[in-house]
């Protein structure tokens, strides 16, 4: 994923996508679908598709990463909390008129992140920002 990240950082998302897909395929074959490295590759490809504006392509990857991290690492793990935020934020952006699904997906992730990771951890801050965006969409 490192070369894919580098290409993304340089603005070459199209060049990065085949690399992300190749890494994901290799991880699935060698490590299995629920290995943390495979789950990270799934999330990275989801983020890349999200960055491209392909929300339909990103959603199932975000969902798979979330389901896998919950099953493998538990609900209070940093990767799971990040996956919750990614998925909920995508749901809110896909359907800003009906953000209830996003709020349900977000659940208490910001509070758990604050408790487990601390108030100034990046995952906590992003989780809180996502929750605020969902709250605004709901008119809170």
C-alpha positions as CSV (number, residue, x, y, z in Angstrom):
1,X,0.0,0.0,0.0
2,X,3.0,2.4,0.5
3,X,3.4,3.0,-3.2
4,X,-0.3,3.5,-3.6
5,X,-0.3,6.0,-0.7
6,X,2.6,7.9,-2.4
7,X,0.8,8.1,-5.7
8,X,-2.3,9.3,-3.9
9,X,-0.3,11.9,-2.1
10,X,1.1,13.1,-5.4
11,X,-2.5,13.3,-6.8
12,X,-2.3,10.2,-9.0
13,X,-5.4,8.4,-7.7
14,X,-5.9,6.6,-11.0
15,X,-2.4,5.2,-10.8
16,X,-2.8,4.2,-7.2
17,X,-6.0,2.2,-7.7
18,X,-4.6,-0.8,-9.5
19,X,-1.8,-1.0,-6.8
20,X,-4.4,-0.9,-4.0
21,X,-6.4,-3.6,-5.8
22,X,-3.3,-5.8,-6.3
23,X,-2.3,-5.5,-2.6
24,X,-5.9,-6.4,-1.5
25,X,-6.0,-9.4,-3.8
26,X,-2.6,-10.6,-2.5
27,X,-3.6,-10.1,1.1
28,X,-6.9,-11.9,0.7
29,X,-5.0,-14.9,-0.9
30,X,-2.2,-15.1,1.6
31,X,-3.6,-13.8,4.8
32,X,-7.3,-14.3,4.5
33,X,-10.3,-11.9,4.6
34,X,-10.2,-11.2,8.3
35,X,-6.5,-10.5,8.8
36,X,-5.9,-6.9,10.1
37,X,-3.6,-6.2,7.1
38,X,-6.3,-7.3,4.7
39,X,-8.9,-5.2,6.5
40,X,-6.6,-2.2,6.3
41,X,-6.2,-2.8,2.5
42,X,-10.0,-3.0,2.1
43,X,-10.4,0.3,4.0
44,X,-7.6,1.9,1.9
45,X,-9.3,0.9,-1.3
46,X,-12.6,2.2,0.0
47,X,-11.0,5.5,0.9
48,X,-9.5,5.8,-2.5
49,X,-12.8,5.2,-4.2
50,X,-14.4,7.6,-1.9
51,X,-11.8,10.2,-2.8
52,X,-12.6,9.6,-6.5
53,X,-16.2,10.3,-5.8
54,X,-17.2,6.6,-6.3
55,X,-19.4,6.3,-3.3
56,X,-21.2,3.3,-4.7
57,X,-17.9,1.5,-4.9
58,X,-16.6,2.7,-1.6
59,X,-19.7,1.7,0.5
60,X,-19.4,-2.1,0.3
61,X,-15.7,-1.8,1.1
62,X,-16.3,0.4,4.1
63,X,-19.0,-2.0,5.3
64,X,-16.7,-5.0,4.8
65,X,-13.8,-3.3,6.7
66,X,-16.2,-2.4,9.5
67,X,-17.7,-5.9,9.8
68,X,-14.3,-7.4,9.7
69,X,-12.7,-5.1,12.3
70,X,-15.7,-5.6,14.6
71,X,-15.4,-9.4,14.3
72,X,-11.6,-9.6,14.5
73,X,-10.6,-6.7,16.7
74,X,-13.7,-5.7,18.7
75,X,-15.9,-2.6,18.9
76,X,-13.4,-0.6,20.9
77,X,-10.3,-1.0,18.7
78,X,-8.9,2.0,17.0
79,X,-9.3,0.5,13.5
80,X,-13.0,-0.4,14.2
81,X,-13.7,3.1,15.5
82,X,-12.1,4.6,12.3
83,X,-14.1,2.2,10.2
84,X,-17.3,3.3,11.9
85,X,-16.5,6.9,11.2
86,X,-15.7,6.2,7.5
87,X,-18.9,4.3,7.0
88,X,-21.2,6.7,8.8
89,X,-19.6,9.7,7.1
90,X,-20.2,8.1,3.6
91,X,-23.8,7.3,4.5
92,X,-24.4,10.9,5.5
93,X,-22.9,12.2,2.3
94,X,-24.7,9.7,0.1
95,X,-28.1,10.7,1.5
96,X,-27.9,14.0,3.3
97,X,-31.7,14.4,3.2
98,X,-32.1,11.2,5.4
99,X,-29.0,11.0,7.7
100,X,-30.7,8.8,10.3
101,X,-28.9,5.7,8.8
102,X,-25.6,7.5,9.3
103,X,-26.4,8.4,12.9
104,X,-27.3,4.8,13.6
105,X,-24.1,3.6,12.1
106,X,-22.1,6.1,14.1
107,X,-23.7,5.0,17.4
108,X,-21.5,6.0,20.3
109,X,-18.2,5.7,18.4
110,X,-17.1,9.3,19.3
111,X,-17.6,8.7,23.0
112,X,-15.9,5.4,22.9
113,X,-13.0,6.8,20.9
114,X,-12.6,9.6,23.5
115,X,-12.6,7.1,26.3
116,X,-10.3,4.5,24.7
117,X,-7.9,6.7,22.6
118,X,-8.1,10.1,24.4
119,X,-9.5,13.5,23.4
120,X,-6.8,14.5,21.1
121,X,-6.3,11.3,19.1
122,X,-6.8,11.7,15.4
123,X,-9.5,8.9,15.3
124,X,-11.4,10.7,18.1
125,X,-11.2,14.1,16.4
126,X,-12.4,12.7,13.1
127,X,-15.1,10.7,14.7
128,X,-16.4,13.8,16.5
129,X,-16.3,15.8,13.3
130,X,-18.2,13.1,11.5
131,X,-20.8,13.0,14.3
132,X,-21.1,16.8,14.2
133,X,-21.7,16.7,10.4
134,X,-24.4,14.1,10.9
135,X,-25.9,16.2,13.7
136,X,-26.0,19.2,11.4
137,X,-27.7,17.2,8.7
138,X,-30.3,16.1,11.2
139,X,-30.8,19.7,12.4
140,X,-29.4,19.1,15.9
